[in-house]
Amino acid sequence: MKRIYYVTDRIVGELEKLGQKYKIALKIVKDPRFQKIQCKHPGTYADDCLVQRVTQHKCYATCDRDLKRCIRKIPGVPIIYIAQRRYTIERMPDAYD
């Protein structure tokens, strides 16, 4: 199964602003295997941008608690995150009928 990884320009910008602590995350998202998505809505936070796009894709990966909480409210979108040095995929929420 082929996976396509996406990252928005807002996420890259946010990681750059966060500095040294997120250096590894920034290096990962700058990998050429990640497809860059341009955000066209001005003045939106990176998390808000992702929540707006969440229904366009099949799965989201994040360790951000607040973002996971927002995505969990959207039916049919599983979340991947790292916990205790392991990848975890949450059960896919029920989709709307």
N, C-alpha and C positions, 0 to 999 in steps of 0.2 A: 504494500500500500504506500503510495507516494504522499508525502506530507509537504505542504507549502507553509512556510513561516512568514508572517507579516509583522511589520512594525510601522507605526505612524511616525511622521516627522516630529510630532509633539512629544512622543515618548523619548525619542533620541535627544531632543532638546532638553527635556526634563532631566534625563540621566546626566547630560553634560553639565547642567547647573548644579546637580547634587554633589559633584566632585569625586574625590578620591575613593570614598566609601563604595561607590557604585561603578568603579573602573572596570571590573570584570563584566558586569551586566552590559555596560556600554560597548565593550569589546565584542561581546556575543551578538548584540543587535546590529553591529556594523558589519558583521559577516556577510559576504555577498550572497549567501544562500537565503538570507532574509529579504523578502520583497518589501520595498518601501512604499508606503501609502501616504499621499499628500493630503493634509487636512485643509479643507477649503472654508471652514467656518471660523471666523476670527473670535478671539477672546474666550475660547473654550479650554478648560483644563484637560490634561491628557486623559484622566480617568473618564471624564464626561464624553470625550471624543470616542473612547473605546466602547462605552455603554451604548452610544448612538449607533455604532457599527456592529454590535454584537450579533444581531439577527442575520447579518450578511454572511457569516462564516459558521463553521460547524463546532468549533471548540476554542476556548480561550485559556491561556496559561498566565498565571499571576500568583505572586505571594502576598500581594497587597490585600490586607483584611477588608478594608472599606470597599475596594473594587470587587472583591469576591462577593461581598454582601449585596452589592447592586446587581451583579450578574445573576446571582441565585434567584432574584425576583423575576427573571425572564425565563419562561418555560422553554424546554428543549435545548438548552445550552450547557454542556458539561464544562467543568473547570479542571485544569491540570495545575498542580502546584507541587512544590518540594517541601516535604515534612520529614524530619529525622533522617536527612540525607537520602531520601527515596522519593521518586516521582509518585504522586497520588492523583488518580482520576476520580473525581466525585461522580456519584451516580447521576445520570442524566435526568434532569427534572422532567416531569410530565409535560408534554406539549399540549397546546390548546387543540381542541377538536375542531 
